[in-house]
Amino acid sequence: MDSLEKLLDDAGTEEKIEIFCELSETYWQRSYDTSLLMSIHAYTLALNIDNKELIAKSLNMTGNAYYLMGDFTKSMDHYLQALAIREELGDSNSIASSYNNIGAVYVQMKDHQKALYYLKKAKIIFEALQDEVHLFSIMNNIGALYKENAKYDTAYQYLTEAYEIAQRTQDEDNASIALTNLGETSLSMGLLEQSLDYQNRALEISRKLGNKAMMATIYTNLGKTYLETRNYLQAFNAFHESLGLSEEVNSLPDLRENYHYLSEYYDIQGDYEQALHYYRLYASTKDSINSQEAMIRIKEMESISQAQTLQQEIALLRKDNEISNLKATRLKNTIFFLAAVSLMIILVFVVYYQKNRLKRETTRLLEEKNKQLEKANLKLQNSEKHLKELNSTKDKFFSIIGHDLRNPLNALLGFSELISGNSRDYTSEEIQRYSKIINEAAKNIHLLIENLLEWSRSQSGNIDYNPEQTELMPMVREIFKVFEIHADKKGVTLVSEIPQDIVVTADRNLLSTILRNLINNAVKFTPNGGQVRIFCEQNDSEITISIEDTGIGMSEKQLDNLFRLDSNVTMPGTSEEKGTGLGLILCKEFVDMHNGKIWAFSKPKEGSTFSFTLPLKAR
């Protein structure tokens, strides 16, 4: 099943229709609702490409799904639509399959005469084609029909032949079906031990195949057999097993049977409250199925009524014609004239009808094309929006390279040129000051390039995520060493309140990048004499790490634009340090990779606190 679903991505339209039909059949054993959904998908695609063969196949699969759900009205409607198309195409094999399906529905509707008529038509075709795979279904359905009519010997003969076909074709699904029906027939014949043997063999095959629908039917039959042998405990267990499976696959006929026999079981046990409860469920389910049967009966009666009306009209026309023939010769010319006028009216009506039908068909086609155009326009709009987002990302990327990389490079080139070309013209203090500026520019370039590379890797999906148990305190201590010189120069105190025994589950490289960027920002925006503090809080599922500074803070507007590439805010630090604006964006992406969250709290002139969470266990 999983392999079929994977094939959908690369399949063409016709292949997708075939795959959806296969999935619909596969889901017969698990979920009738999902089976119906798959067949409807196939039908929709087949209509779009106007492939009659596939339209008929998907209609037939939809009829199968409704049949299994016990909705015989809709099942018959879809089978008849499929048959009409297959007769138009002249496909004998498919026509015979439709005859078989229609016959099976009539079996369920208790119209045995029509059922036998369609099944025998199908049998003739499949025997001529020597198609044992489909002939099995015919023999099985005819056997079931004779069983319904209490002709058990004949039923047993057909079902035995069906089982032999299943063995010859090595079809375990069909073998399970035939054994189940042989078990039911044996039960009706009073052969209880033989019935149990057939049912248990069928159950073993169905359990091996994972066919829950068939298992539900078999457990119901076992329950009935155990009731006959007065083995009430085993009967009760079998009905309950069947009830759970019937509810899982949404099979109304099996639910009805189980409710009925559980009511009978509790009645035998003297638990009349439970007996009444299950009888009410049985009656409710039975009414639901009967309402479907009534719909088909009503449609048949309407068809018969229309046919009778037409015959009466034909008889009246014949009488009128006889009377007309007996009229005098002098009226013949008038009759011929009236006939000619009538013919002209009919011709005009036919022309008008054809023109109107063509107009309706053209209107329908135009509506379909308009819907297709609307879908295409929506796709184009989504593509345009995506391209704009990509273009905005590209512009931001080049803006960072063109602006933020150019400034430190200019400082680096300018001051290094001054020193290298005219070093004797400057005092040692000036050379030292220029060297510090060059060093700061080089550090900014290094940080910028490092963040740009990290961001580029994250966008292309080339960053490995390898979570492991990591001690937090040593990592914080290493990062503090990186920023100690810069912090001391600004007079900023770095404070760690991370306990020695705190261990987090994280990717060491990604976590180091997050902490490095947040601590760098905190130092950058904290003035002389300020403090940067890192601390953490832990609960049962996650740990929250916070970096707090006593810096210049941010407005609400600046907070709203944090962590966004399209509107990120970058501004100089308290000592005019430069930034790229990528640091916080990297932090958010790396925190997301850990399945965590990141946020900030800040007020102007009151400092900022950046917090993020890490799960205690790796995702």
C-alpha positions as MATLAB code, in Angstrom:
seq = 'MDSLEKLLDDAGTEEKIEIFCELSETYWQRSYDTSLLMSIHAYTLALNIDNKELIAKSLNMTGNAYYLMGDFTKSMDHYLQALAIREELGDSNSIASSYNNIGAVYVQMKDHQKALYYLKKAKIIFEALQDEVHLFSIMNNIGALYKENAKYDTAYQYLTEAYEIAQRTQDEDNASIALTNLGETSLSMGLLEQSLDYQNRALEISRKLGNKAMMATIYTNLGKTYLETRNYLQAFNAFHESLGLSEEVNSLPDLRENYHYLSEYYDIQGDYEQALHYYRLYASTKDSINSQEAMIRIKEMESISQAQTLQQEIALLRKDNEISNLKATRLKNTIFFLAAVSLMIILVFVVYYQKNRLKRETTRLLEEKNKQLEKANLKLQNSEKHLKELNSTKDKFFSIIGHDLRNPLNALLGFSELISGNSRDYTSEEIQRYSKIINEAAKNIHLLIENLLEWSRSQSGNIDYNPEQTELMPMVREIFKVFEIHADKKGVTLVSEIPQDIVVTADRNLLSTILRNLINNAVKFTPNGGQVRIFCEQNDSEITISIEDTGIGMSEKQLDNLFRLDSNVTMPGTSEEKGTGLGLILCKEFVDMHNGKIWAFSKPKEGSTFSFTLPLKAR';
ca = [
       0.000    0.000    0.000;
       2.782    2.421    0.916;
       4.610    1.599   -2.330;
       1.448    2.407   -4.341;
       1.039    5.763   -2.591;
       4.699    6.646   -3.309;
       4.155    5.927   -7.036;
       1.488    8.678   -7.202;
       4.075   11.489   -7.101;
       5.737   10.556  -10.405;
       2.756    8.941  -12.177;
       0.880   10.349  -15.166;
      -2.880   10.888  -15.052;
      -3.851    7.440  -16.392;
      -1.335    5.756  -14.080;
      -2.746    7.710  -11.120;
      -6.268    6.484  -11.977;
      -5.058    2.858  -12.032;
      -3.185    3.365   -8.733;
      -6.255    4.926   -7.041;
      -8.358    1.942   -8.236;
      -5.774   -0.489   -6.794;
      -5.718    1.446   -3.525;
      -9.532    1.343   -3.396;
      -9.427   -2.454   -3.693;
      -6.594   -2.702   -1.133;
      -8.587   -0.698    1.429;
     -11.484   -3.219    1.231;
      -9.664   -5.093    4.002;
      -9.137   -2.022    6.234;
     -11.542    0.866    5.685;
     -14.572    1.036    3.387;
     -14.680    4.851    3.723;
     -11.083    5.170    2.489;
     -11.804    2.690   -0.312;
     -14.716    4.914   -1.430;
     -12.523    8.031   -1.298;
      -9.839    6.395   -3.495;
     -12.418    5.344   -6.132;
     -13.914    8.866   -6.224;
     -10.414   10.301   -6.796;
      -9.986    7.884   -9.714;
     -13.406    8.825  -11.171;
     -12.650   12.571  -10.994;
      -9.341   12.158  -12.834;
     -10.921    9.869  -15.456;
     -13.616   12.468  -16.165;
     -10.965   15.182  -16.612;
      -9.233   13.226  -19.406;
     -12.539   11.798  -20.775;
     -11.244    8.210  -20.806;
     -14.393    6.073  -20.998;
     -12.673    2.807  -20.118;
     -11.197    4.305  -16.940;
     -14.450    6.155  -16.145;
     -16.260    2.802  -16.227;
     -13.561    1.144  -14.104;
     -13.660    3.878  -11.435;
     -17.500    3.807  -11.406;
     -17.323    0.038  -10.853;
     -14.821    0.490   -7.985;
     -17.125    3.100   -6.398;
     -20.002    0.631   -6.685;
     -17.852   -1.998   -4.943;
     -17.132    0.384   -2.046;
     -20.830    1.224   -1.591;
     -21.674   -2.497   -1.797;
     -19.258   -3.309    1.034;
     -20.697   -0.423    3.095;
     -24.188   -1.892    2.628;
     -25.449    1.088    0.564;
     -26.975   -1.024   -2.203;
     -28.925    1.858   -3.789;
     -25.766    3.801   -4.633;
     -23.920    0.591   -5.448;
     -26.538   -0.390   -8.073;
     -26.548    3.138   -9.546;
     -22.762    3.091  -10.109;
     -22.764   -0.485  -11.450;
     -25.458    0.414  -14.024;
     -23.511    3.512  -15.145;
     -20.379    1.394  -15.588;
     -22.338   -1.266  -17.546;
     -23.768    1.343  -19.970;
     -20.261    2.593  -20.838;
     -18.816   -0.918  -21.142;
     -21.637   -1.998  -23.487;
     -20.874    1.068  -25.600;
     -17.167    0.062  -25.723;
     -18.020   -3.607  -26.417;
     -15.614   -5.028  -23.816;
     -16.988   -8.538  -23.149;
     -14.857   -9.193  -20.070;
     -15.832   -5.903  -18.401;
     -19.508   -6.348  -19.376;
     -19.526   -9.783  -17.711;
     -17.954   -8.286  -14.572;
     -20.728   -5.676  -14.453;
     -23.389   -8.404  -14.879;
     -21.827  -10.256  -11.938;
     -21.787   -7.143   -9.739;
     -25.397   -6.247  -10.541;
     -26.418   -9.835   -9.814;
     -24.636   -9.676   -6.454;
     -26.593   -6.536   -5.509;
     -29.880   -8.213   -6.445;
     -28.886  -11.140   -4.200;
     -28.595   -8.703   -1.281;
     -31.908   -7.071   -2.259;
     -33.600  -10.524   -2.189;
     -34.634  -10.260   -5.866;
     -33.353  -13.724   -6.683;
     -34.929  -13.964  -10.145;
     -33.078  -10.906  -11.455;
     -29.927  -11.899   -9.595;
     -29.833  -15.335  -11.252;
     -30.572  -13.741  -14.665;
     -27.519  -11.427  -14.497;
     -25.227  -14.000  -12.903;
     -25.933  -16.617  -15.578;
     -25.312  -14.021  -18.332;
     -21.929  -13.324  -16.751;
     -21.196  -17.062  -16.380;
     -21.744  -17.704  -20.103;
     -19.266  -14.959  -21.069;
     -16.547  -15.972  -18.578;
     -16.816  -19.651  -19.540;
     -16.376  -18.683  -23.183;
     -13.318  -16.583  -22.258;
     -11.994  -19.377  -19.964;
     -11.502  -16.705  -17.311;
     -11.320  -18.665  -14.052;
     -10.452  -15.583  -11.971;
     -13.814  -13.991  -12.727;
     -15.620  -17.321  -13.014;
     -14.874  -17.848   -9.318;
     -16.941  -14.781   -8.448;
     -19.856  -16.021  -10.583;
     -19.867  -19.520   -9.065;
     -19.605  -18.044   -5.568;
     -22.503  -15.613   -6.150;
     -24.737  -18.282   -7.710;
     -23.969  -20.550   -4.767;
     -24.891  -17.742   -2.362;
     -28.129  -17.207   -4.297;
     -29.185  -20.855   -4.038;
     -28.321  -20.757   -0.335;
     -30.660  -17.777    0.083;
     -33.413  -19.874   -1.599;
     -32.716  -22.771    0.836;
     -31.499  -24.988   -2.033;
     -28.526  -26.039    0.040;
     -27.360  -29.047   -1.996;
     -27.166  -26.983   -5.195;
     -25.541  -24.122   -3.298;
     -22.952  -26.493   -1.818;
     -22.147  -27.813   -5.315;
     -21.522  -24.310   -6.772;
     -19.525  -23.170   -3.719;
     -17.344  -26.293   -3.785;
     -16.574  -25.590   -7.447;
     -15.747  -21.978   -6.547;
     -13.337  -23.180   -3.849;
     -11.639  -25.536   -6.322;
     -11.166  -22.607   -8.744;
      -9.593  -20.539   -5.931;
      -7.172  -23.401   -5.195;
      -6.249  -23.776   -8.882;
      -5.592  -20.031   -9.224;
      -3.814  -19.968   -5.803;
      -5.948  -16.990   -4.720;
      -6.090  -16.971   -0.904;
      -8.648  -14.129   -0.796;
     -11.086  -16.125   -2.929;
     -10.335  -19.310   -0.981;
     -11.290  -17.503    2.243;
     -14.569  -16.275    0.655;
     -15.492  -19.737   -0.639;
     -14.715  -21.428    2.693;
     -16.807  -18.824    4.524;
     -19.813  -19.460    2.263;
     -19.339  -23.246    2.543;
     -19.349  -22.817    6.329;
     -22.594  -20.807    6.199;
     -24.199  -23.414    3.925;
     -23.072  -26.278    6.164;
     -24.603  -24.433    9.144;
     -27.904  -24.115    7.283;
     -27.758  -27.845    6.501;
     -27.233  -28.638   10.205;
     -23.658  -29.891    9.659;
     -22.240  -27.988   12.649;
     -18.807  -29.639   12.961;
     -18.242  -29.272    9.208;
     -19.332  -25.620    9.417;
     -16.847  -24.924   12.245;
     -14.057  -26.551   10.215;
     -14.786  -24.402    7.132;
     -15.093  -21.193    9.180;
     -11.872  -21.765   11.128;
      -9.939  -22.467    7.917;
     -11.357  -19.271    6.398;
     -10.494  -17.298    9.554;
      -6.897  -18.510    9.476;
      -6.467  -17.292    5.862;
      -8.219  -13.939    6.483;
      -6.163  -13.264    9.616;
      -2.998  -13.984    7.618;
      -4.127  -11.547    4.875;
      -5.271   -8.913    7.397;
      -8.768   -8.877    5.815;
     -10.790   -7.339    8.661;
     -14.061   -7.250    6.703;
     -13.965  -10.990    6.017;
     -12.890  -11.693    9.599;
     -15.969   -9.819   10.841;
     -18.264  -12.032    8.719;
     -16.482  -15.233    9.782;
     -16.680  -14.381   13.508;
     -20.437  -13.740   13.081;
     -20.848  -17.184   11.460;
     -18.785  -18.813   14.219;
     -20.994  -17.104   16.812;
     -24.144  -18.461   15.145;
     -22.646  -21.952   15.009;
     -21.628  -21.814   18.676;
     -25.180  -20.727   19.574;
     -26.498  -23.800   17.775;
     -24.115  -26.007   19.786;
     -25.144  -24.130   23.005;
     -21.537  -23.047   23.561;
     -22.685  -19.610   24.722;
     -19.379  -18.230   25.993;
     -17.597  -18.891   22.697;
     -20.601  -17.491   20.837;
     -20.479  -14.302   22.906;
     -16.719  -13.887   22.285;
     -17.144  -14.449   18.537;
     -19.951  -11.878   18.233;
     -17.938   -9.293   20.162;
     -14.888   -9.875   17.947;
     -17.076   -9.444   14.866;
     -18.766   -6.330   16.292;
     -15.426   -4.546   16.799;
     -14.224   -5.427   13.286;
     -17.595   -4.456   11.729;
     -17.468   -1.030   13.367;
     -13.878   -0.583   12.209;
     -14.694   -1.261    8.523;
     -18.189    0.330    8.729;
     -20.105   -2.743    7.504;
     -23.849   -2.217    8.138;
     -24.934   -5.821    7.274;
     -22.402   -7.340    9.701;
     -23.336   -4.813   12.401;
     -27.004   -5.716   11.968;
     -26.239   -9.452   12.280;
     -24.123   -8.991   15.418;
     -26.694   -6.756   17.129;
     -29.387   -9.360   16.383;
     -27.434  -12.333   17.747;
     -26.081  -10.459   20.783;
     -29.694   -9.566   21.618;
     -30.590  -13.247   21.269;
     -27.583  -14.243   23.435;
     -28.521  -11.872   26.277;
     -32.144  -13.030   26.047;
     -30.971  -16.637   26.561;
     -28.826  -15.491   29.503;
     -31.786  -13.673   31.082;
     -30.153  -10.221   30.825;
     -33.209   -8.548   29.268;
     -31.862   -5.000   29.600;
     -28.841   -5.817   27.406;
     -31.043   -7.901   25.113;
     -33.328   -4.866   24.582;
     -30.327   -2.568   24.050;
     -28.894   -4.709   21.269;
     -32.312   -5.320   19.733;
     -32.824   -1.568   19.398;
     -29.416   -1.254   17.701;
     -30.403   -4.149   15.418;
     -33.727   -2.492   14.507;
     -32.061    0.860   13.833;
     -29.448   -0.694   11.537;
     -32.066   -2.829    9.815;
     -34.229    0.261    9.126;
     -31.221    1.999    7.568;
     -30.614   -0.937    5.210;
     -34.334   -1.360    4.427;
     -34.609    2.291    3.438;
     -31.930    1.667    0.815;
     -33.809   -1.406   -0.467;
     -37.009    0.632   -0.646;
     -35.324    3.234   -2.860;
     -34.422    0.603   -5.454;
     -37.957   -0.834   -5.326;
     -39.426    2.632   -5.882;
     -37.191    3.222   -8.881;
     -38.168   -0.145  -10.356;
     -41.889    0.597   -9.831;
     -41.465    3.998  -11.514;
     -39.819    2.304  -14.508;
     -42.672   -0.252  -14.734;
     -45.285    2.510  -14.465;
     -43.639    4.490  -17.257;
     -43.512    1.399  -19.464;
     -47.224    0.676  -18.864;
     -48.144    4.272  -19.680;
     -46.162    4.060  -22.904;
     -47.911    0.813  -23.881;
     -51.315    2.403  -23.248;
     -50.395    5.364  -25.426;
     -49.255    2.999  -28.194;
     -52.558    1.077  -27.962;
     -54.545    4.317  -28.202;
     -52.533    5.401  -31.221;
     -53.257    2.067  -32.914;
     -56.977    2.506  -32.315;
     -56.866    6.008  -33.695;
     -55.039    4.696  -36.742;
     -57.682    2.021  -37.321;
     -60.440    4.601  -37.068;
     -58.597    6.853  -39.489;
     -58.275    3.997  -42.007;
     -62.043    3.520  -41.912;
     -62.804    7.118  -42.777;
     -64.031    8.174  -46.172;
     -61.639    8.701  -49.043;
     -62.380   12.405  -49.011;
     -60.628   12.676  -45.629;
     -57.414   11.001  -46.861;
     -55.898   14.184  -48.206;
     -56.618   15.906  -44.901;
     -55.005   13.051  -42.974;
     -51.913   13.126  -45.212;
     -51.691   16.878  -44.736;
     -51.969   16.566  -40.957;
     -49.324   13.820  -40.983;
     -47.001   16.023  -43.000;
     -47.574   18.939  -40.624;
     -46.964   16.648  -37.653;
     -43.751   15.410  -39.247;
     -42.612   18.969  -39.804;
     -43.371   19.824  -36.172;
     -41.424   16.784  -35.020;
     -38.494   17.709  -37.239;
     -38.549   21.265  -35.915;
     -38.723   19.949  -32.368;
     -35.806   17.543  -33.012;
     -33.697   20.327  -34.531;
     -34.564   22.628  -31.628;
     -33.791   19.899  -29.102;
     -30.435   19.085  -30.719;
     -29.536   22.759  -30.880;
     -30.518   23.259  -27.239;
     -28.601   20.132  -26.172;
     -25.525   21.336  -28.058;
     -25.848   24.731  -26.381;
     -26.075   23.110  -22.925;
     -23.077   20.923  -23.671;
     -21.100   23.940  -24.905;
     -22.045   25.863  -21.766;
     -20.940   22.948  -19.593;
     -17.604   22.702  -21.392;
     -17.073   26.448  -21.053;
     -17.810   26.250  -17.325;
     -15.292   23.432  -16.952;
     -12.666   25.404  -18.890;
     -13.369   28.464  -16.733;
     -12.843   26.384  -13.606;
      -9.574   25.062  -15.037;
      -8.485   28.623  -15.843;
      -9.362   29.736  -12.312;
      -7.220   26.929  -10.890;
      -4.370   27.846  -13.253;
      -4.629   31.512  -12.250;
      -4.532   30.557   -8.571;
      -1.401   28.476   -9.179;
       0.178   31.399  -11.035;
      -0.659   33.773   -8.187;
       0.882   31.386   -5.654;
       3.960   31.003   -7.863;
       4.231   34.773   -8.238;
       4.006   35.216   -4.463;
       6.674   32.555   -3.934;
       8.941   34.200   -6.539;
       8.506   37.575   -4.849;
       9.520   36.034   -1.527;
      12.570   34.435   -3.161;
      13.435   37.727   -4.889;
      13.104   39.577   -1.571;
      15.439   37.043    0.067;
      17.931   37.437   -2.787;
      17.802   41.261   -2.525;
      18.385   41.064    1.233;
      21.301   38.699    0.730;
      23.003   41.003   -1.804;
      22.166   44.042    0.314;
      24.038   42.485    3.243;
      26.996   41.597    1.048;
      27.003   44.979   -0.747;
      26.553   47.179    2.329;
      27.597   45.400    5.513;
      30.595   43.648    3.947;
      31.772   46.757    2.076;
      31.994   49.016    5.175;
      34.457   46.916    7.235;
      36.409   46.119    4.074;
      36.770   49.845    3.328;
      37.995   50.424    6.901;
      40.386   47.506    6.629;
      41.790   48.644    3.276;
      41.923   52.346    4.173;
      43.722   52.103    7.500;
      46.049   49.302    6.363;
      47.008   51.457    3.354;
      47.756   54.414    5.627;
      50.031   52.361    7.874;
      51.758   50.391    5.106;
      52.509   53.422    2.921;
      53.366   56.089    5.486;
      54.181   54.282    8.738;
      57.014   56.654    9.566;
      54.641   59.619    9.490;
      52.572   58.266   12.409;
      53.328   57.955   16.069;
      53.256   54.559   17.775;
      49.998   55.536   19.524;
      48.362   56.331   16.150;
      49.626   53.097   14.623;
      48.278   51.169   17.632;
      44.875   52.881   17.318;
      44.731   52.176   13.570;
      45.753   48.558   14.217;
      42.844   48.162   16.658;
      40.475   49.572   14.017;
      41.871   47.114   11.446;
      41.475   44.283   13.969;
      37.852   45.235   14.697;
      37.132   45.434   10.961;
      38.675   41.985   10.430;
      36.589   40.561   13.312;
      33.412   42.075   11.812;
      34.250   40.638    8.395;
      34.913   37.224    9.976;
      31.611   37.278   11.913;
      29.705   38.488    8.847;
      31.164   35.808    6.576;
      30.575   33.121    9.222;
      26.907   34.155    9.622;
      26.429   34.442    5.846;
      27.862   30.943    5.330;
      25.730   29.494    8.140;
      22.625   31.205    6.743;
      23.387   30.025    3.199;
      23.829   26.451    4.421;
      20.563   26.606    6.348;
      18.692   27.865    3.270;
      20.068   25.065    1.081;
      19.401   22.413    3.745;
      23.064   21.435    4.066;
      23.307   21.791    7.836;
      23.556   18.475    9.690;
      21.486   18.142   12.842;
      23.230   15.804   15.293;
      21.774   16.188   18.808;
      23.747   14.799   21.738;
      24.003   15.160   25.503;
      25.966   18.410   26.048;
      27.076   20.094   29.288;
      25.916   23.700   29.066;
      28.293   25.361   31.564;
      31.581   24.507   29.737;
      30.160   25.770   26.431;
      29.075   29.081   28.028;
      32.524   29.436   29.600;
      34.229   28.960   26.182;
      31.979   31.554   24.523;
      32.555   34.053   27.356;
      36.322   33.739   26.702;
      35.729   34.818   23.088;
      33.975   38.026   24.179;
      36.002   38.803   27.343;
      38.392   41.237   25.628;
      35.610   43.160   23.914;
      33.500   43.176   27.106;
      36.434   44.344   29.264;
      37.171   47.130   26.804;
      33.569   48.335   27.139;
      33.485   47.753   30.887;
      30.702   45.183   30.549;
      30.503   42.375   33.144;
      29.749   38.837   31.899;
      27.838   36.773   34.480;
      26.944   33.064   34.174;
      24.327   31.555   36.486;
      24.224   28.214   34.679;
      24.519   25.358   37.211;
      27.469   23.019   36.748;
      25.280   19.894   36.316;
      22.936   21.188   33.590;
      22.957   18.872   30.531;
      20.966   19.645   27.369;
      20.162   17.580   24.291;
      21.329   19.648   21.335;
      23.607   19.882   18.333;
      26.817   21.359   19.755;
      27.650   23.464   16.660;
      24.144   24.880   16.268;
      23.792   25.615   20.006;
      27.219   27.335   20.026;
      26.124   29.551   17.105;
      22.890   30.485   18.921;
      24.668   31.386   22.186;
      27.501   33.188   20.374;
      25.119   35.460   18.442;
      22.888   36.249   21.427;
      25.837   37.012   23.763;
      27.548   39.074   21.053;
      24.364   41.165   20.625;
      24.021   41.596   24.395;
      27.612   42.886   24.715;
      27.208   45.055   21.630;
      24.137   46.903   22.937;
      25.206   47.197   26.590;
      26.942   50.497   27.522;
      30.003   50.979   29.752;
      29.437   49.651   33.263;
      26.586   47.362   32.209;
      26.071   43.641   32.724;
      25.265   40.604   30.533;
      23.779   37.656   32.454;
      22.976   34.117   31.241;
      20.720   31.840   33.257;
      18.317   28.926   32.721;
      15.085   27.349   33.977;
      14.075   23.714   33.598;
      10.786   21.785   33.734;
       9.780   18.186   32.907;
       9.870   18.584   29.116;
      12.234   21.439   28.233;
      14.886   23.909   29.404;
      14.688   27.682   28.871;
      18.008   29.530   28.405;
      17.951   33.353   28.747;
      20.546   36.062   27.992;
      19.747   39.296   29.820;
      21.510   42.643   29.319;
      21.247   46.149   30.814;
      21.605   47.764   27.413;
      19.690   50.307   25.386;
      16.593   48.100   24.886;
      14.149   48.102   21.934;
      10.792   49.570   20.987;
       7.693   47.442   20.284;
       8.129   48.034   16.547;
      11.691   46.724   16.687;
      10.541   43.676   18.682;
       7.868   42.904   16.079;
      10.490   42.889   13.304;
      12.966   40.573   15.051;
      13.738   37.153   13.512;
      12.422   38.248   10.068;
      14.617   38.375    6.985;
      12.214   40.592    5.016;
      12.200   43.353    7.634;
      15.059   42.631   10.048;
      16.460   45.532   11.992;
      20.179   46.157   12.317;
      21.634   49.087   14.205;
      25.056   50.026   15.626;
      26.048   48.997   19.146;
      26.801   51.355   22.017;
      30.398   51.600   20.754;
      29.289   51.878   17.107;
      29.802   48.143   16.496;
      28.413   46.977   13.135;
      25.992   44.126   12.589;
      24.550   42.148    9.654;
      21.054   41.488   10.934;
      21.518   37.776   10.156;
      22.477   36.684   13.675;
      18.940   36.586   15.119;
      17.557   34.987   11.930;
      20.156   32.210   12.247;
      19.247   31.831   15.926;
      15.558   31.335   15.086;
      16.245   28.796   12.326;
      18.620   26.789   14.532;
      16.191   26.868   17.487;
      13.419   25.657   15.107;
      15.667   22.747   14.086;
      15.724   21.752   17.791;
      11.903   21.938   17.848;
      12.194   24.840   20.300;
      10.953   28.438   20.510;
      12.756   31.797   20.703;
      11.437   35.184   21.848;
      12.541   38.511   23.288;
      11.360   40.938   25.969;
      12.596   44.505   25.963;
      11.800   48.126   26.734;
      13.744   51.204   25.601;
      16.580   52.119   28.041;
      15.704   49.120   30.277;
      17.707   46.394   28.546;
      16.621   43.226   26.742;
      16.158   39.544   27.528;
      16.392   36.914   24.747;
      15.123   33.449   25.668;
      14.917   30.144   23.810;
      13.861   26.608   24.679;
      15.435   23.230   24.042;
      13.635   19.912   24.554;
      15.081   17.590   27.161;
      14.930   14.742   24.635;
      16.003   14.878   20.998;
      13.208   15.131   18.472;
];
